[in-house]
Amino acid sequence: MQNRSAGKRRRERRKADFYDYNLLAVVIILICFGLVMLYSASSYEAATKLGDDMYYFRRQALISLGSVAVALLISRMDYHLFLKWSPYLFGLSLVLMAMVKYTSFGVEAGGAKRWLKLGIQFQPSEIAKIAVILFLSYIILKMGKQVNSKKAVIFLLFLGGVQAVGAYYFTENLSTALIILGISCVMIFLAHPKTRPFLIAVVVIALIVAAGIFYLSQNMDGSSHFRIRRVLAWLDPEKYSAMGGYQVLQGLYAIGSGGFFGKGLGNSTQKLATIPEAQNDMIFSIICEELGLFGAILVLLLFGYLLYRLFFIAQNAPDLYGTLMVSGIFVHISLQVILNICVVLNVIPTTGVTLPFVSYGGTSVLFLMAEIGIALSVSRRIRFQDEVSPQKNGENILTNHG
């Protein structure tokens, strides 16, 4: 009798398991759509420069297929395993970024030294994004109620700042540093009960940035520093077309010429060597030119649904650790989407941030899919029956999982 009742409870638990197939489906749709647009945007450049119009498409397709497999593998793991390994991953990411600057394994491409070649070539700064999400979640969990104190907030900001400074100093990647800092601030904001200090900090930062931009626009006509050139090109792309404004202008021309339904898939004219490396961070402009406003809205709806699924998982996660990790992933993806589209529309200066799952970049797709795998792993632990009570006590989680 006892064996029968125990078997019944196990069957009920299995029925209560949840796996977010909707999240997996929307990510796969974005990857497939990205591959189609990648081939359309890169085929001319690949054929003229490399003699193979499928070069970029083939590489991205193989990496994307492997990345989906990695995500599925991670999704079958217990996400609490990351509690043990997150400090080591945090340190490893800093070491790998330092190797870019100080060892011969660092690789320079496109005027930037951001890649590391250890058998395979990848960007260590992408690992830093995952590392800061996992490690801050672990530290916040370990702090418990002490996270409310000023010392705790300063310490958490210091940890996020270490990764951000590492990304900026070791790989000269300001956009990644800002994303890491943004992830850190939002995760601390979610864990902290008070809202007012964060709102004040946002206003102060915004005023400082606005003052800096105003100073540059009034006192500098040109500079040898590429970041200042980017700001000047953003303020007046026509005047500073030779200093980076040319790509922005061509991207805007592409968007404007697309109309509502676009010129048709493959019919972009701006991709014909007018927009350099259109398959990277400017691919959204090609989407707008070929598929029009309709295609742009469709892409935004897909990203909106992806973020909604992440929000759903974070809200229903069985414990605080799962909520924090998925929230960090949500912030990371949303920041990249917002920054990329704002750059293409010339709302902000050029940052070099790719459009997640759509732009060309093997490292970006691989580690983004690793994050999706973590979110799916959390989703598998969601229960909708009373017999499996959600565990929100961070101290118990740390005790049970090392």
N, C-alpha and C positions, 0 to 999 in steps of 0.2 A: 504493500500500500504506500509506504514511504517512497519507494523507488518510482512508483507511478506518479505521485504528486511532484517529486523532484523533476522528473522528465517533463511533466506538464509545464512547470515553471521555466525550464530551459527553453521550451518551445515558445512560450509567451515572450521571453526575453529576446529571442531571435526575431520574432515578429515586430518587436519594439525597435529593433535596430533601424537606423536611418542612413541612407547613403544619398548624397545630393547629386543625382544624375543630371539634374538641370544645370548645375554649375559646370559639370564635366562637358555637357553638350554645348553650352554656349561658348566655352573656351575652345573646343574643337572647331566649332563654326567660325570663330574669329581667326583661328590658325589657318583654316582652309581658305577663307576669304583673303587673308593676308598673303597666302602663297599665290593666289590668282593675281592680286594687285602687284605683288612683288615681281612676278614674271612680266607683267605689262609695263611696269616702271623701269625694269632693269635690262630687258632683253636687248634694246638698242645699244646701250653702253657696254654690255657684256659681249655683244657680237663685234663691235668695233674695236674694243680694247683687248679682249681676251680671245676672240675668235670662236666663242661658244655662247650663244644666246641663252642657254639653259644653265649657265655656270652658277649664278646666284640662286636661282630657283632650286637646282638640284641639291646644293649644299644646305639651304634652309629647309627643304623638305625632309632630308635625311635626319638633320638635327631635331626637327619638330617631331618626327616619328619617334626618335629615341627619347625626347623630352616627355612625350605623352606616356611612354612606358615607365619612365622614372616617376612621373606623378602617380600612376596607378600603383607602382610598387610602394611608394611612400604612404599612399592612402591606406594600405593594408597594415601599416605599422601602428603601434600605440604611440600617440604623439607625446606621451609623458616621458618617452625615452630621451627627448630633446632636453629635458631638465638636466640630465647628467652631462650632456655633451655641449650645451650652449656656451659655457665659459671657454672651453677649448676652441670652439668655432670662432668666438669673438677674438681670441688671441691669434688664431691662425690667419684670420682675414687681415689683421694688421701686419703680420709677418710677410704675407704674400704681397701686400701692397708695397711694403718697404723693399721687397726684392725687385719690384719694377724699377725703382729709382736707383738702387745701390748695387745691383748685380747685372751681369751680362745677359741674364735671362729676360730682362725687360725688352719689349719690342715697341718701336716707334712706327706709327702709321698715320697718315693724314696730318702730319705736323704735331701729333700728340703721342706721348709715351705713356700708354695706359694698359698695355697688354703684357701678359707674362706667358712665355713659351716653356712649358715643362712637358714635352712630348706632344701635348696639344696646346693651342693658343687660346687664352681666355682673359677676361677682365676681372681681376680680383675684387674690384670695387662692387661688382654684383654680389659677391659673397658677403661683403660688408653689410649690404642691405638686409639680407636674411639674418646675419649674425646679430645685428642690433635689435631686430624684432624678437628673436628667441631669447637673447640675453637680458634685455630689459624686462621681458615678461617674467623670466626667472627671478630677477632681482626684486621686482615689485611684489611677486608672490612671497618671496623670502622676508621682505620687510613687514608684510602684514599691515596692521594699523599704523605702524610708524611711517608709512608713506605719506601721511598727512603733514608731517613736520617739514619745516623749511630745509633742514639739513638733508633730508631724504630727497627732496626735489632738486636741490643743488647737486647732490651726488649723482642722481639719475641724468641730469643735464650734462654733467661732466662726462659720464660714460658715453652718452650719445655724441657729445662734442669731440671725444677722443677719436671715434670712428669717422666723424665728419672731417676733422682736421687731417686725419690720416689719408682719407680719400683725396683731399685737396692738396696736401703737401707731397705725398708720395706719388700720386698719379696725375696731379694738376687737373683734377676733375671737379670743378666747382659745382656743376649741376647735381652730380651724385652727392656731394657734401651737403648741399641744400636739402636734397630729398631725405638723406639720413637724419639731418637735423629736424626736418618736418615730421618724420615718423616718430622720432624721440619725443618731441614736444606734444604731439597728439596723444601718444600712449600715456605720457605723464598726466596730461589733462584728463584722460578717461579714468585714470586710477585715483586722481586727487578729487576730494569732495567740493573744493571751492573753485568757482569759475572766474571771479573778478580779477585775481592776479594774472591769469592767462590773457584775459581780454585787454588788460592794461599793457602787457608785454607785446601783444599783437599790434596795438596802436602805436607804441613807441618804435617798434621795428619798422612799421610802415612809414612813419614820419622820417626816420633816419634814411631809409631807402629813397624816399621822395626827395629829401634834401640833397642826397648824394647825386641823384640824377639831375636835379636842377643845377647844381654846381657844375657838373660836367657839360651840360648844355650851354651854360653861360661863359665858361672860362677855357674851354678846350676846343680847338678846331681840328686837331689831329693828334695821334699818339702812336708810338711804336708798340704799345701794349695791346694785345688782341682783344682783351675784355673791354677796354675803354672804346676800342674801335667798334665793337659789337653794340655798345650802348649808343654811340653816335649814329651808327647805321640804323638803329631802331628808331631814334628820334627823327631822323631825316634820311630815309633810305635812298631817295633820289640824289641828294647832294653827296652822300657818302657811298655811292654804288660801288666804287672801287675798293672800299674798306669793309665789304661784307653786306652792303645793302642790295647788291645785285640779285643774290639768291632769294632774298625776301621779296623783292619786287616781282621776280619771275613767278614765285609761288602765288602771290596775290593775283597776277595776271591769269594764272592757271585756274584759280578759284573763280574769278570773275567771268571767265569765258565759258565755264561749264553750264551756266544756267540752272534750270531746275532738274532736268533729267540727264544732263551731260552730253558730251560728244559721242559717247559710246565706248564700250570696253576696248582698250587698245588703241584708241584714236587720239590720245594726248599728243600735242605738238611741243609742249614745254619740256617733256622728258627727253627730247632729242638733243641732248647735250646742252640745253638751255639751263636746266636746273641740275647742278652737279650732284651726283650720287642721290638721285631722287628716291631711290629705294630705302634710304635710311630715314632720317628724321623729317624729311619733307614729303613723305609718301601720302600724307593726308591731302596735300594740294593736288596730287595726281588723282586721288579718289574723287575729289570735288570736280576736277576737270572732266574726267571720263564718265562719272556716274551722277554728277551734279549735286544739287542740294539734297535730292532724294537719297542718294548714296551716303552723303555725309550724315544725314539724320538717322539712316539705318545703322551706321557704324556706332553712332552715339547711343542709340537704343540698345544695341548689343552690349556695349560697355555698361550702360545703366543697369541692364538686367544682371550682368555679371556681378556688379557691385551690390545689387539687391540681394543676390544669393549669399554673398559673403556676409552682408549685414544680418541676414536671417540666421546663418550658422553662428556668428558671433553672439547674437542675442539669445540663442537657444543652446549654446555650448554647455556641457555638463559641469564645468568648473571654471574658475577665474582664469586659470592658465590658458585654457582653450579660447576663452573670450578675448584675452589680451593678444594672443598670437594672431588670430583671425582679424582682429581690429587693426593690428599692424600691417597685415597683408592688404587689407582694404585701403588703408591710408597710402601705402606704397603705390598700388596700381592707380588709385584715383589721382594722386599727385602727378604721376607720369603722363596720364591721359590729359590732364588739365594743362600741364606745362607744354607738352608737345603741340597741342592744338592752339594754345595761346601764342606760341612761337610762330606757327604757320600763318596765323591771322595777324601777326605783328602787334599783338597786345603787349608782349614782353620781349626783351632782347633775346637773341639766339642763345640757346643753352646746350644744344646737342643731345637732348633727351629723346629717346626713341618712343614710338607708339607701341605699347605692349601688344605682343602676339601678332603684330602686323608688319612692323618695320623689319628690315634685314638685320640680323645679329644673332649668332648662335648662342653666345653666352647669355644674352638677355632672355631668350626663349627658354633655355634650359633652367635657369634659376627662377624664372617666373613660374614655370610649370612645377618646380620643386615646391614653391609656395602654395600653388593650387593643390598639390598633393597633401601638404600639411593641413590645409583647410578641409579637404575631403576626409582626412583622418579624423579630424575633430567632428565632422558631420556624422561619422559612423558611430560615435558615442552618444549621439542625441537620443534621448528616450522620451516617449510620449505617454508612458503609463506610470501610475503612482508607485508600482512596486520597485522601480529603480529610481531612487531619489537623487536629484542633482547634488553634487558635492561642491559647495562654494567655499569651503574652508581651505585656504592656501597652505596652512601649516600641515594639515593632514595629507595633502597631496605631496608635499615635500618629504614627509616622513615615509609614505608608502612607496615612493618612487626614487628614493635615494638622494 
